[in-house]
Amino acid sequence: MCSIAVMEEIPALSARSVVLSLLLGSHPDRMSAAELVRAGEHFGIPPATTRVALTRAVAAGDLRRDTADSRRYVLGERLAARQRRQDEAVLDAETAWDGGWEMAVVVVAGRTGAERAALRERLASYRLAQLREGVWTRPANLRRPREYADERVLTTFTAVPDEDPADLACRLWDLTAWAEEGDRLLRLFEHTAAPAPRLAVAAHVVRHLATDPLLPAAVLPAGWPAARMRAAYAAYQDELRELAVAPASASPG
C-alpha cells in the first residue's frame, strides 16, 4: 500500500532522470553504458529505453563521454556543478556561527530586467534571501567563499541585526512549510521499498535539500528535518553505489 501511495503522490522518474539520478546520487567517477543499462533494469527500464535516454542526455549536455574512456559517461558541466553544490551544502551545514549576517546591497540603478533577474538568481544560489528590494542577507555561517561580492553593482559587508535573529529568519524563509515538506518526504522515503518509487522519492529529497537555507541551529525551529534527510539520503547513496558495481546476475530478471 505504501508504494502505491508514493506513486500517486510522486510520479515515477523518466528513463533519462533515472540515469542522471544514478550519476548524481551514487558518486561514481563514471559509469559505462552497460552499467547504466543494468541499473536501469533494476528500476524497471528496458535496455533500449536506457540507451535512447543516454543518447538524448549527451545531446542535451547533461552527460558527456569520458575523455579517458569513451565507453563511460560522466556528468556534464551543469550537473557536475549541481553535484558540487549538493556536496558543499552538507559541509556548510555543519559550520559554526558567531551571530553575524552576510549583507549584499544593490547600489547601482538603471540595470535591465535581465541583469536584475540574473543577479537575483546568483544571490539566491548563495542562499541569500531578499529582505527588501535590493537588500539581500543571511546568517554568515557558511564556509563557501562570497564570490557574489565581485558583482560591481553590490556593496557587501557583515552585520548583526538588532532584532531576534530567529524572528528575522522566519520573515526571510518559510521555515514551517519547508520542515513540513521535509518530514513528509522522509515518511514517504522510509515507507517505500520498491526500487523505482524509492528512487523517485530520493530525487525529491535531493531537490528539497537543494532549497535548504542552511541556517545555523540557533535560528531554526525545533525538529528541523534537514540532518535526518541528509542521513537518509547518504545511506541511499550507499545502496546506489552497490547497485552500480553489482554483477549482472544480481539484476532482477
trRosetta pair geometry for C-beta under 8 A, 3 or more apart (Angstrom, degrees):
i j d omega theta_ij theta_ji phi_ij phi_ji
1 4 5.7 -57 -152 36 35 112
1 5 6.4 35 153 -20 68 105
2 5 5.7 -55 -151 35 33 111
2 6 6.4 35 152 -21 66 104
2 191 4.1 -125 -156 148 146 105
2 192 6.0 -144 134 -81 109 56
2 193 7.7 75 82 5 124 84
3 6 5.6 -51 -149 33 34 113
3 7 6.4 32 154 -18 66 104
3 192 5.9 110 -98 -136 68 76
3 193 6.9 -71 -68 46 113 70
3 194 4.5 61 -127 6 141 125
3 197 5.1 159 -152 31 84 160
4 7 5.9 -56 -150 36 32 109
4 8 6.6 31 151 -19 64 105
5 8 5.7 -57 -153 35 33 112
5 9 6.4 17 155 -8 68 110
5 188 7.9 -136 108 -122 101 91
6 9 5.9 -67 -147 44 31 101
6 10 5.7 -32 177 39 73 103
6 188 5.3 123 -110 -163 100 104
6 191 7.7 -179 -53 93 117 89
6 192 4.8 54 -58 -97 164 126
6 197 4.5 94 102 -177 131 127
6 200 7.3 136 153 78 109 117
6 201 6.0 -54 -159 -59 126 120
7 10 7.1 -72 -115 67 22 64
7 11 7.5 48 -166 -123 60 31
7 12 6.5 0 -133 -48 93 90
7 197 5.4 -80 -64 -100 83 118
7 200 7.9 84 -104 57 60 156
9 188 6.9 -118 79 -110 140 140
10 188 7.0 95 -5 173 133 155
10 197 7.3 112 79 -155 107 79
10 200 5.0 152 130 136 114 115
10 201 5.7 123 69 -83 164 66
10 204 5.8 -95 -131 -27 136 147
11 200 6.9 -145 96 -155 39 140
12 196 5.4 3 -137 157 112 116
12 197 6.9 -68 -96 -83 83 58
12 200 5.4 -104 -125 -68 39 142
13 17 3.9 -129 -171 94 105 121
13 18 4.9 138 106 -59 125 75
13 21 6.5 -45 -149 -10 168 143
13 43 7.8 -25 61 169 110 144
13 196 7.3 -148 33 -166 87 82
13 199 6.1 -75 10 113 134 108
13 200 5.1 -165 -28 -93 88 82
13 203 6.1 108 -78 -9 128 158
14 17 4.7 94 52 8 77 102
14 18 7.0 -134 96 -8 41 85
14 53 7.4 166 138 -115 93 125
15 18 5.6 -52 -151 31 32 114
15 19 6.6 33 152 -19 65 103
15 40 6.6 32 -147 -143 91 126
15 45 4.9 128 -112 -146 95 137
15 49 4.7 -150 -85 145 159 102
15 50 5.6 -141 -171 -90 118 51
15 52 7.3 58 95 71 148 91
15 53 3.9 -138 118 -57 105 145
16 19 5.7 -53 -152 34 34 111
16 20 6.4 26 154 -12 67 108
16 53 4.1 -160 -76 -155 65 104
16 56 6.1 -65 -94 84 130 118
16 57 5.5 165 -147 -65 99 102
16 62 7.6 77 180 71 108 159
17 20 5.7 -56 -143 42 34 107
17 21 5.9 37 156 -24 67 108
17 203 6.9 29 166 -123 114 161
18 21 5.7 -56 -144 36 27 111
18 22 6.5 33 155 -25 62 103
18 39 7.8 178 152 122 106 99
18 40 6.1 105 115 -115 137 80
18 43 5.3 -174 -143 86 141 159
18 45 6.1 -165 56 -30 161 150
18 50 7.8 -73 83 -110 121 93
18 53 7.6 19 52 152 92 167
18 196 8.0 -45 -99 -128 126 81
18 199 6.5 44 -123 137 84 151
19 22 5.9 -54 -156 28 28 113
19 23 6.9 13 155 -6 62 106
19 36 5.6 39 -129 -166 95 125
19 40 7.0 -10 -73 -78 82 110
19 50 6.6 136 -71 -152 115 85
19 53 5.3 163 -9 125 139 124
19 54 6.2 -166 -141 -79 161 70
19 57 6.1 -118 96 -36 137 158
19 63 7.4 -52 136 -48 120 144
20 23 6.0 -62 -151 43 34 103
20 24 5.9 29 154 -16 70 113
20 57 6.5 -174 -63 -129 98 136
20 62 5.9 -51 -98 164 123 130
20 63 7.4 -133 -94 -52 80 102
20 75 7.8 85 -145 -115 78 92
20 79 6.5 -116 -157 -130 108 154
21 24 5.7 -58 -136 44 30 108
21 25 5.4 8 171 -4 68 121
21 199 6.1 112 116 -180 151 106
21 202 7.3 109 -175 95 129 107
21 203 5.2 -66 -111 -88 133 109
21 206 8.0 171 -135 23 92 151
22 25 6.5 -66 -130 46 17 96
22 26 5.6 -11 -176 3 60 122
22 31 6.9 -25 126 4 119 167
22 36 6.6 157 79 -124 154 84
22 39 5.6 88 -119 132 151 153
22 240 6.2 -178 -139 -164 65 118
22 243 7.8 -103 -134 94 108 123
22 244 6.9 138 -178 -83 108 106
23 26 7.0 -50 -106 42 18 92
23 28 7.1 -78 -126 51 63 89
23 31 6.3 -128 -89 13 93 121
23 63 7.2 121 15 -102 168 106
23 73 7.1 -83 -86 110 145 103
23 74 7.4 152 -160 -153 135 35
23 75 5.4 166 138 -64 127 92
23 79 7.6 57 101 135 116 138
24 75 6.9 93 -78 -94 69 135
24 79 6.3 -96 -84 180 105 111
24 82 7.2 -27 -130 99 120 112
24 83 5.5 -150 -141 -87 73 105
24 86 7.7 83 179 12 98 158
24 206 7.3 95 129 178 125 165
25 202 6.7 51 -125 142 156 127
25 203 8.0 -93 -53 -87 136 66
25 206 6.9 -107 -90 -66 103 148
25 233 7.6 -110 -144 -177 106 98
25 236 7.2 -43 175 115 128 101
25 237 5.6 -144 166 -105 79 81
25 240 5.2 97 110 10 105 173
26 237 6.0 160 -115 -158 41 71
26 240 3.5 -129 -87 124 102 115
26 241 4.9 160 -166 -69 96 58
26 243 7.3 -106 -105 56 145 98
26 244 5.3 135 150 -31 156 136
27 83 7.8 148 -96 -170 78 129
27 237 6.4 31 7 -170 108 122
27 241 7.0 -23 58 -81 84 108
28 31 5.4 85 82 -59 141 90
28 241 6.9 148 -60 -123 88 76
28 244 5.2 -151 -44 157 139 161
29 74 7.2 -36 155 -106 59 109
30 66 4.9 11 -129 -66 154 140
30 69 7.2 138 111 64 156 113
30 72 4.0 63 147 156 124 128
30 73 6.3 162 -163 71 85 35
30 74 4.8 -52 -103 -73 93 87
31 35 4.5 -122 -171 87 94 129
31 36 5.2 110 126 -54 123 91
31 39 7.7 -24 -174 0 149 140
31 72 6.3 154 79 -153 18 88
31 73 5.9 -26 67 55 72 88
31 244 6.0 -97 -106 -151 121 113
32 35 4.7 99 53 5 78 100
32 36 7.0 -148 93 -2 42 87
32 71 5.2 -3 -130 138 102 96
32 72 4.9 -60 -81 -95 62 71
32 73 7.4 129 -121 6 17 79
33 36 5.8 -59 -147 41 32 108
33 37 6.1 35 155 -22 67 107
33 51 6.8 47 -168 -110 118 82
33 54 6.2 39 -120 -130 94 175
33 71 6.8 -100 8 -177 94 72
33 73 7.1 90 -66 -20 65 112
34 37 5.7 -52 -144 36 29 111
34 38 6.3 29 156 -18 63 106
35 38 5.8 -55 -148 37 29 110
35 39 6.3 27 153 -16 64 107
35 244 5.9 40 175 -163 122 71
36 39 5.6 -52 -143 40 32 110
36 40 6.2 41 153 -26 64 104
36 50 6.0 174 129 172 92 125
36 54 6.5 112 102 -79 150 123
36 73 6.9 5 -35 34 145 131
37 40 5.5 -51 -149 32 30 116
37 41 6.8 36 151 -23 62 99
37 47 4.7 36 -164 -132 116 87
37 50 4.8 158 -110 88 63 144
37 51 6.7 12 -91 -56 113 83
38 41 5.8 -48 -156 27 34 113
38 42 7.2 41 145 -23 61 98
38 246 7.5 -156 137 78 128 93
38 248 5.7 -109 -118 -115 136 72
38 251 5.2 -129 -170 -61 86 143
39 42 5.4 -45 -161 23 42 118
39 43 7.1 21 149 -3 67 103
39 243 5.4 89 -121 144 98 111
39 244 6.3 -3 -76 -95 134 57
39 251 8.0 -121 -80 -103 25 116
40 43 5.9 -68 -157 47 38 99
40 45 3.8 -73 175 72 98 118
40 46 7.8 -36 130 66 118 18
40 47 7.0 134 80 -99 126 44
40 49 7.3 -170 166 83 141 92
40 50 3.8 -143 -9 -83 174 137
40 53 7.9 156 -109 43 144 139
41 44 7.5 59 -169 -70 34 12
41 45 6.6 -99 -74 62 31 64
41 46 7.6 46 -98 -118 76 23
41 47 6.7 -4 -64 -62 104 77
41 50 7.9 -69 -40 -24 66 144
41 251 5.0 49 91 180 123 134
41 252 7.1 -165 138 59 94 71
42 195 5.6 -131 148 -175 84 164
42 243 5.9 -113 41 -153 174 122
42 251 5.5 -106 -66 -135 82 86
42 252 6.4 108 -120 17 56 94
43 195 5.2 -131 -100 127 62 114
43 196 4.6 113 -165 -88 80 80
43 199 5.9 -22 -116 9 130 152
44 195 7.3 158 -15 78 92 112
44 196 5.2 -35 21 -54 121 135
45 49 5.2 -122 -179 85 90 122
45 50 5.3 102 125 -59 121 96
45 53 7.9 -23 178 -3 143 146
46 49 4.6 90 63 5 85 107
46 50 7.2 -155 93 -7 44 85
47 50 5.7 -58 -150 36 34 110
47 51 6.4 33 155 -20 68 105
48 51 5.7 -53 -149 34 33 112
48 52 6.6 33 153 -18 65 103
49 52 5.8 -53 -151 35 33 110
49 53 6.4 35 150 -21 65 106
50 53 5.4 -54 -148 36 34 115
50 54 6.5 39 152 -23 66 101
51 54 5.6 -48 -150 30 33 114
51 55 6.7 35 152 -19 63 102
52 55 5.7 -54 -153 34 34 113
52 56 6.4 27 153 -13 67 108
53 56 5.9 -58 -147 41 31 107
53 57 6.1 34 155 -23 66 108
54 57 5.7 -55 -144 35 29 111
54 58 6.5 29 157 -18 63 104
54 63 6.8 -60 -153 67 67 154
54 73 6.7 -123 -149 -68 108 156
55 58 6.0 -57 -154 35 28 109
55 59 6.4 27 151 -18 64 109
56 59 5.5 -53 -146 37 35 114
56 60 6.2 27 157 -14 67 109
57 60 5.9 -60 -145 42 29 107
57 62 4.3 -79 -165 70 83 114
57 63 4.3 44 128 12 111 111
57 73 8.0 53 97 -166 126 144
58 61 7.8 47 -179 -66 30 21
58 62 7.6 -83 -64 55 23 71
58 63 5.1 -56 -77 81 64 91
58 64 6.3 111 -134 -101 83 39
58 65 7.1 31 -127 -35 130 79
58 73 7.5 -106 -76 -126 103 116
60 76 8.0 -126 102 -13 70 162
61 64 7.4 1 -148 -60 49 97
61 76 4.6 119 159 -157 63 159
61 77 7.3 -36 172 30 106 87
61 78 6.7 69 126 9 109 115
62 75 7.4 -58 166 -152 59 65
62 76 5.0 -150 -174 13 11 128
62 78 7.3 -59 -110 62 55 110
62 79 5.7 61 -158 -24 71 135
63 73 4.8 1 -178 -174 126 118
63 74 7.0 147 -157 75 75 32
63 75 6.5 -66 -108 -119 60 31
63 76 5.7 -89 -56 -33 11 91
63 79 7.8 -17 -70 38 54 144
64 73 7.1 147 74 -152 29 71
64 74 6.1 -28 65 64 79 81
64 75 7.8 13 22 114 82 19
64 76 5.3 107 -21 -92 97 74
65 70 4.8 13 176 -143 130 68
65 72 7.3 109 -159 76 62 48
65 73 6.5 -56 -103 -102 42 60
65 74 7.9 46 154 20 12 82
66 69 4.9 8 90 58 124 70
66 70 6.7 -150 64 -88 68 26
66 71 7.9 -30 45 57 108 47
66 72 4.3 2 10 82 133 98
66 73 6.8 -141 -25 -95 87 9
66 74 5.1 94 -81 -17 84 110
67 70 7.9 15 -130 -74 20 71
69 72 4.7 42 97 15 108 110
74 80 7.5 26 151 -78 97 120
75 79 4.2 -121 -169 94 113 108
75 80 4.3 150 100 -64 117 78
75 83 6.3 127 45 -9 175 137
76 79 5.4 77 57 23 75 100
76 80 6.7 -140 96 -11 30 96
77 80 5.7 -58 -141 37 26 112
77 81 6.4 26 159 -19 63 105
78 81 6.0 -58 -156 34 28 109
78 82 6.6 28 147 -19 63 105
79 82 5.2 -47 -147 34 41 116
79 83 6.4 45 152 -22 67 99
80 83 5.6 -49 -150 33 33 113
80 84 6.6 36 150 -20 63 102
81 84 5.6 -50 -151 34 35 113
81 85 6.5 36 151 -20 65 102
82 85 5.7 -53 -152 34 34 111
82 86 6.5 37 150 -21 65 102
82 210 7.8 -16 -165 -118 96 135
83 86 5.5 -50 -150 32 35 114
83 87 6.5 31 153 -16 66 105
84 87 5.7 -57 -149 39 33 109
84 88 6.1 32 154 -19 68 108
85 88 5.6 -53 -141 39 31 111
85 89 6.3 42 155 -31 63 102
85 125 7.7 -76 -126 -174 147 94
85 210 7.4 58 114 -134 116 93
86 89 5.8 -51 -154 24 28 116
86 90 7.4 30 151 -20 59 97
86 206 6.8 -11 -126 -161 137 101
86 209 7.2 68 -139 105 90 118
86 210 6.7 -50 -93 -89 86 88
87 90 6.1 -50 -163 24 37 110
87 91 7.2 26 147 -8 65 104
88 91 5.7 -60 -156 41 41 108
88 92 5.9 40 150 -21 74 109
88 144 5.9 64 168 -80 132 116
89 92 5.6 -54 -139 39 31 111
89 93 6.2 39 159 -31 64 104
89 209 6.9 135 115 152 149 99
89 210 7.5 -144 -40 -114 166 46
89 212 6.8 109 -178 65 130 115
89 214 6.1 -131 -154 -76 85 132
90 93 6.0 -52 -152 24 26 114
90 94 7.5 16 153 -13 56 106
90 230 5.9 140 -115 -151 99 139
91 94 6.2 -69 -165 33 36 106
91 95 7.5 52 143 -45 66 96
91 143 6.6 -63 127 42 104 132
92 95 5.6 -37 -162 -5 46 121
92 141 7.7 108 174 116 83 76
92 142 4.4 8 -158 -138 120 87
92 143 5.6 -145 -107 27 73 83
92 144 5.9 -24 -89 -20 130 97
92 214 5.4 14 113 -171 113 148
93 212 7.4 0 -93 124 125 137
93 214 5.1 -112 -89 -137 76 93
93 226 6.8 -145 -145 131 146 132
93 227 7.5 176 144 -83 136 79
93 230 7.5 -170 59 -41 160 160
95 141 5.3 153 93 165 104 75
95 142 6.1 134 44 -117 150 26
95 143 5.0 -175 -89 -36 145 95
96 141 7.1 -129 112 -146 25 92
97 100 7.8 -150 -172 40 79 65
97 139 5.8 -1 -142 165 138 124
97 140 7.2 136 -141 78 87 58
97 141 3.7 -34 -88 -98 106 113
97 216 3.8 -55 -1 -90 155 149
97 218 6.7 -130 75 18 132 120
98 140 7.6 -33 48 82 86 104
99 160 5.7 23 135 -123 100 112
99 165 7.2 -142 -148 -45 71 153
100 139 7.5 111 89 -161 46 61
100 140 4.2 -26 100 38 95 130
100 158 4.5 12 177 177 127 117
100 159 7.0 132 -157 65 78 19
100 160 5.8 -68 -107 -74 55 81
101 137 5.2 24 160 -175 120 110
101 138 6.5 176 -157 90 85 24
101 139 5.6 -62 -105 -104 73 37
101 140 5.7 177 -127 -20 12 89
101 158 6.6 151 72 -158 40 66
101 159 5.6 -33 62 68 95 70
101 160 6.7 141 9 -100 91 33
101 161 6.2 39 -3 -25 145 94
101 165 7.6 -173 -62 -126 117 112
102 128 6.6 -97 96 -99 119 108
102 137 6.2 166 86 -149 62 56
102 138 5.4 -1 49 57 104 75
102 139 7.5 38 8 111 82 14
102 140 4.7 127 -42 -86 78 86
102 146 6.6 -179 -137 -108 133 131
102 156 7.2 -16 -172 -166 86 104
102 158 6.2 -38 -97 -102 43 74
103 135 7.4 -27 -160 -165 93 83
103 136 7.3 139 -160 82 45 56
103 137 5.1 -9 -102 -100 64 95
103 156 6.4 162 88 -152 61 55
103 157 5.3 -14 60 65 110 71
103 158 6.8 165 11 -102 90 21
103 159 5.3 30 -25 9 134 111
104 123 6.1 -155 78 -123 150 123
104 128 6.2 -10 24 -149 123 168
104 135 7.8 152 82 -158 53 38
104 136 4.4 -16 62 65 99 106
104 137 7.3 -173 22 -72 68 49
104 148 6.3 -23 -108 116 154 125
104 149 7.4 -130 -108 -89 106 64
104 151 8.0 56 -165 51 123 128
104 154 5.1 -21 -169 -157 93 131
104 155 7.7 160 -153 78 48 38
104 156 4.9 -12 -101 -101 71 92
105 134 6.4 45 -164 146 62 87
105 135 5.4 -1 -110 -109 80 71
105 136 7.6 -166 -74 27 39 69
105 154 6.6 129 65 -154 41 71
105 155 5.3 -21 62 60 96 87
105 156 7.5 175 18 -82 69 42
106 119 7.3 85 -95 141 119 154
106 134 3.7 -100 43 -149 112 93
106 135 7.6 -105 16 -57 81 43
106 153 5.6 -3 -145 143 80 102
106 154 6.1 -47 -95 -95 47 66
107 153 6.6 176 51 176 63 54
107 154 6.8 113 11 -138 91 18
107 155 5.1 47 -23 -10 137 104
108 111 6.7 80 111 -44 98 107
108 152 7.0 31 -23 117 153 81
108 153 3.9 -100 37 -132 119 83
111 115 4.1 -114 177 89 111 131
111 116 5.4 136 102 -54 120 83
111 119 7.7 19 142 -6 165 136
111 153 6.6 4 -59 -110 139 155
112 115 4.6 98 55 5 79 102
112 116 7.1 -144 95 -4 43 85
113 116 5.7 -56 -148 37 33 110
113 117 6.2 31 155 -19 67 107
114 117 5.7 -54 -146 37 31 110
114 118 6.3 32 155 -21 65 106
115 118 5.8 -53 -146 35 31 111
115 119 6.5 29 155 -17 64 105
116 119 5.9 -57 -150 36 31 110
116 120 6.4 32 153 -19 66 105
117 120 5.7 -52 -148 35 33 111
117 121 6.3 32 154 -19 65 106
118 121 5.7 -55 -149 36 31 111
118 122 6.4 30 153 -20 64 106
119 122 5.6 -54 -147 36 33 111
119 123 6.3 28 158 -15 67 106
119 151 6.4 96 -125 -147 105 153
119 153 6.8 -57 -104 66 151 135
119 154 7.9 167 -156 -52 125 111
120 123 6.0 -58 -146 40 29 106
120 124 6.1 28 157 -17 65 110
120 130 7.4 -16 -134 -61 98 130
121 124 5.8 -58 -146 40 28 111
121 125 6.4 34 153 -26 63 105
122 125 5.7 -53 -152 29 31 113
122 126 7.0 22 152 -9 62 102
122 148 5.7 146 139 -113 108 107
122 151 7.4 142 97 -65 149 135
123 126 5.8 -60 -157 39 37 106
123 128 4.6 -61 171 59 92 123
123 130 7.8 87 108 -68 137 84
123 136 4.8 -57 179 -152 144 170
123 148 5.8 95 -95 -147 66 157
124 127 7.3 40 -178 -86 41 23
124 128 6.7 -98 -87 60 32 70
124 129 7.8 61 -112 -93 74 45
126 138 7.9 -167 122 24 85 143
126 144 7.2 -156 -141 98 85 132
126 146 7.2 72 -159 -133 147 62
126 147 7.7 -165 -89 49 129 78
126 148 5.3 -90 -20 -23 155 132
127 138 5.9 91 120 -118 81 172
127 142 7.1 124 59 -49 130 156
127 213 5.5 138 -170 -150 109 56
127 214 5.6 3 -179 35 168 109
128 136 4.2 57 147 165 131 112
128 137 6.3 124 -157 49 96 8
128 138 4.8 -129 -114 -15 56 114
128 148 7.7 -90 -5 45 138 167
129 136 6.8 164 79 -152 26 74
129 137 6.7 -38 62 66 73 60
129 138 6.0 109 11 -75 82 92
129 172 3.9 111 100 180 150 110
129 173 6.0 -119 -81 -56 155 83
129 213 7.0 -13 -43 -126 118 128
130 133 7.3 26 180 -91 122 28
130 135 6.9 104 -161 75 65 56
130 136 5.5 -42 -97 -96 56 76
130 172 7.8 160 57 -143 36 89
131 135 4.6 -56 59 107 105 106
131 136 6.9 179 4 -103 84 20
131 137 5.3 27 -36 18 120 113
131 171 8.0 48 -131 113 72 117
131 172 6.7 -40 -89 -97 67 105
132 135 4.9 27 54 40 79 116
137 159 7.9 -56 -128 51 126 108
137 172 7.3 -106 77 -105 90 149
138 142 7.9 17 113 -3 126 119
138 172 7.5 178 -96 144 69 158
138 213 6.9 -156 -137 -178 122 105
138 215 7.6 -124 -169 -97 95 80
139 165 6.9 71 -86 -174 109 129
139 169 7.4 -8 -30 -86 111 114
139 215 5.8 93 24 -143 131 73
139 216 5.3 -108 135 0 160 104
139 219 6.5 -174 -49 12 142 145
140 158 5.4 4 -56 -128 159 113
141 214 7.4 -159 86 137 105 89
141 215 7.3 85 42 -162 139 35
141 216 4.5 169 -71 -59 165 102
142 214 6.2 62 -84 120 111 134
146 149 4.8 57 123 -21 102 113
146 156 6.5 165 151 162 139 157
147 150 6.2 -24 180 5 61 111
148 151 5.8 -15 177 -8 66 115
148 154 7.0 24 144 32 89 169
148 156 7.5 129 97 -79 88 145
149 154 6.7 -122 -135 96 42 127
149 156 4.5 -89 -114 26 96 153
151 154 4.4 60 84 7 106 114
161 165 6.0 137 53 -89 119 74
161 168 5.4 54 95 -52 173 161
163 167 5.8 -88 150 74 112 121
163 168 5.6 128 89 -54 112 104
164 167 4.1 76 76 7 104 109
164 168 6.8 -178 90 -10 54 83
165 168 5.4 -52 -146 38 38 114
165 169 6.2 43 154 -24 68 102
165 218 7.0 37 83 114 128 108
165 219 5.0 -85 124 -91 97 120
166 169 5.6 -49 -148 33 32 113
166 170 6.6 33 152 -19 63 104
166 218 7.2 -116 -66 137 98 68
166 219 4.4 -170 -96 -139 62 67
166 220 7.9 -97 -126 1 96 18
167 170 5.7 -55 -152 35 33 111
167 171 6.7 34 150 -20 64 103
168 171 5.6 -54 -154 33 35 112
168 172 6.4 24 153 -14 67 110
168 219 7.7 -52 64 -144 83 134
169 172 5.8 -63 -147 41 32 106
169 173 6.2 -27 174 33 71 102
169 175 6.7 41 134 -44 99 136
169 213 7.8 161 -159 104 100 152
169 215 5.7 76 -143 -138 138 153
169 219 4.1 112 -13 161 155 127
169 220 7.6 -80 130 -75 156 44
170 173 7.2 -76 -124 64 23 66
170 175 5.8 -77 -109 16 68 118
172 213 7.8 113 112 -132 109 158
173 178 6.9 -11 160 -16 109 140
173 213 5.0 -82 -84 -37 160 151
173 215 7.5 -143 32 -42 151 134
174 177 4.2 6 136 28 116 117
174 178 6.2 137 96 -22 72 89
175 178 5.5 -55 -145 37 35 113
175 179 6.2 32 158 -19 68 107
175 213 7.9 -71 -92 23 88 130
175 215 7.9 -45 -103 20 124 150
175 220 6.9 -172 -158 -142 140 62
175 221 5.5 150 132 -9 126 113
175 224 7.8 -49 -175 -108 109 104
176 179 6.0 -58 -149 37 27 107
176 180 6.3 26 155 -19 64 108
176 221 6.8 76 -83 -28 65 163
177 180 5.7 -54 -146 36 31 111
177 181 6.4 27 158 -14 65 106
178 181 6.1 -60 -152 39 28 106
178 182 6.3 29 152 -19 64 110
178 208 7.7 146 -158 -174 79 99
178 211 7.1 -145 -125 112 114 107
178 212 7.3 127 179 -108 134 58
178 213 7.8 -79 -94 -3 175 96
179 182 5.5 -55 -146 38 32 114
179 183 6.3 33 156 -19 66 104
179 221 6.1 -76 -38 65 159 128
179 223 6.9 88 -170 104 134 91
179 224 5.9 -95 -105 -123 115 55
179 225 5.8 131 -149 5 72 99
180 183 5.9 -53 -148 36 30 110
180 184 6.4 33 152 -21 63 106
181 184 5.5 -52 -148 35 34 115
181 185 6.4 33 155 -17 66 104
181 208 6.1 -161 123 -132 114 135
182 185 5.9 -56 -147 37 30 108
182 186 6.4 33 154 -20 64 105
182 208 6.0 169 -90 146 74 139
182 225 3.8 169 124 73 124 129
182 226 6.6 -63 -141 -69 157 54
182 229 5.6 -84 -161 -53 105 138
183 186 5.6 -53 -148 35 32 114
183 187 6.5 33 154 -20 65 103
183 223 8.0 13 -77 149 125 112
183 225 5.2 -167 -66 -57 67 153
184 187 5.9 -55 -153 33 31 110
184 188 6.5 29 152 -16 64 106
185 188 5.6 -54 -148 38 35 113
185 189 6.1 35 154 -21 67 108
185 201 6.5 157 -162 -172 81 91
185 204 5.7 -149 -126 112 124 108
185 205 5.2 159 154 -88 132 75
185 208 5.9 -160 -8 8 163 157
185 229 7.0 40 91 -118 117 117
186 189 5.7 -56 -145 37 30 111
186 190 6.1 27 159 -19 66 109
186 205 7.7 93 -75 -111 56 114
186 225 6.0 -125 -26 -172 141 135
186 228 6.1 22 -117 119 146 116
186 229 6.0 -105 -76 -87 103 78
186 232 6.4 162 -130 -11 86 162
187 190 5.9 -57 -144 37 28 109
187 191 6.3 1 164 3 63 115
188 191 6.4 -79 -147 50 24 93
188 192 5.9 18 161 -24 66 122
188 201 4.9 -160 122 -131 112 134
189 192 6.0 -65 -138 33 25 109
189 198 7.2 84 -145 -146 66 72
189 201 4.8 -180 -86 135 73 131
189 202 6.6 98 -122 -74 115 63
189 205 6.1 32 -67 -59 143 134
189 232 5.8 89 118 158 145 142
189 236 7.8 -77 -168 -60 123 140
190 232 7.3 -81 -68 -129 82 138
192 197 5.0 -125 -164 117 124 109
192 198 4.7 171 122 -88 106 72
192 201 5.4 133 42 2 158 150
193 198 6.5 -12 -170 -62 10 127
194 197 4.9 56 76 28 103 107
194 198 6.2 178 79 -18 46 95
195 198 5.8 -67 -145 37 23 112
195 199 6.4 20 163 -19 64 106
196 199 5.9 -53 -148 33 30 109
196 200 6.6 31 153 -20 63 106
197 200 5.4 -55 -149 35 36 115
197 201 6.4 34 155 -17 69 103
198 201 5.9 -53 -149 37 32 108
198 202 6.3 35 151 -21 64 107
198 236 7.7 -168 159 -134 106 122
199 202 5.5 -53 -146 37 33 115
199 203 6.5 39 153 -25 65 101
200 203 5.8 -50 -153 29 31 113
200 204 6.9 26 150 -13 61 103
201 204 5.7 -57 -155 37 37 109
201 205 6.5 44 146 -25 68 101
202 205 5.3 -47 -150 29 37 117
202 206 6.6 37 152 -18 65 100
202 233 6.4 129 -152 -121 90 86
202 236 5.2 -165 -118 152 133 161
203 206 5.8 -52 -153 34 34 111
203 207 6.5 32 150 -18 65 105
204 207 5.5 -50 -144 37 37 112
204 208 6.2 37 156 -20 67 104
205 208 5.9 -58 -150 37 28 108
205 209 6.4 28 153 -18 64 107
205 229 5.6 -174 -164 -166 104 104
205 232 7.0 -106 -156 92 157 115
205 233 5.4 -174 121 -76 133 117
206 209 5.7 -55 -148 37 31 111
206 210 6.6 40 151 -29 63 101
206 233 6.5 128 -73 -137 78 147
207 210 5.6 -49 -156 24 33 117
207 211 7.4 20 151 -9 61 102
208 211 6.1 -64 -162 38 39 103
208 212 7.4 64 139 -47 65 85
208 229 7.2 -96 90 -164 115 157
209 212 5.2 -19 -159 -14 49 119
209 226 6.7 117 -123 -144 84 87
209 229 5.8 -172 -76 122 108 130
209 230 6.6 114 -125 -76 141 80
209 233 7.2 -73 -26 -4 153 159
212 226 5.0 93 -131 -118 141 131
214 226 8.0 170 -93 -178 52 165
215 219 5.1 -90 164 75 126 110
215 220 5.5 152 89 -66 114 91
216 219 5.8 74 68 16 81 95
216 220 7.3 -147 100 -19 39 97
217 220 5.5 -62 -144 27 39 117
217 224 7.7 -154 -127 33 69 142
220 224 4.3 -25 165 -49 130 149
221 224 5.9 131 67 -66 69 87
224 227 7.4 75 102 5 89 91
225 228 5.1 -64 -163 49 70 111
225 229 5.5 73 138 -29 91 103
226 229 5.6 -58 -148 36 31 113
226 230 6.4 29 157 -18 67 104
227 230 5.8 -53 -148 36 32 109
227 231 6.4 32 153 -19 65 105
228 231 5.7 -52 -146 37 33 112
228 232 6.3 34 155 -19 65 105
229 232 5.8 -54 -148 36 30 110
229 233 6.3 23 156 -13 65 109
230 233 5.8 -59 -144 42 30 106
230 234 6.1 36 155 -25 66 105
231 234 5.7 -50 -145 32 30 113
231 235 6.7 30 155 -16 62 103
232 235 6.0 -56 -156 35 31 109
232 236 6.5 30 148 -18 64 107
233 236 5.3 -52 -147 37 39 114
233 237 6.5 51 150 -28 66 96
234 237 5.5 -43 -153 24 35 117
234 238 7.3 41 147 -20 59 95
235 238 5.7 -45 -164 25 40 115
235 239 7.2 43 141 -18 64 98
236 239 5.2 -45 -157 30 46 116
236 240 6.6 44 146 -18 70 100
237 240 5.5 -52 -148 37 37 111
237 241 6.3 41 151 -22 67 102
238 241 5.7 -50 -146 34 33 112
238 242 6.5 34 154 -18 64 103
239 242 5.9 -57 -153 36 30 110
239 243 6.4 32 150 -21 64 107
240 243 5.4 -52 -148 35 35 115
240 244 6.4 39 153 -25 66 103
241 244 5.7 -51 -149 30 33 113
241 245 6.8 5 161 2 65 107
242 245 6.5 -73 -150 48 29 92
242 246 6.2 50 152 -55 67 98
243 246 5.6 -36 -144 -1 32 120
246 250 4.0 -95 170 67 119 145
246 251 7.1 136 107 -54 124 70
247 250 5.3 107 63 -8 69 101
248 251 6.0 -40 -169 9 49 112
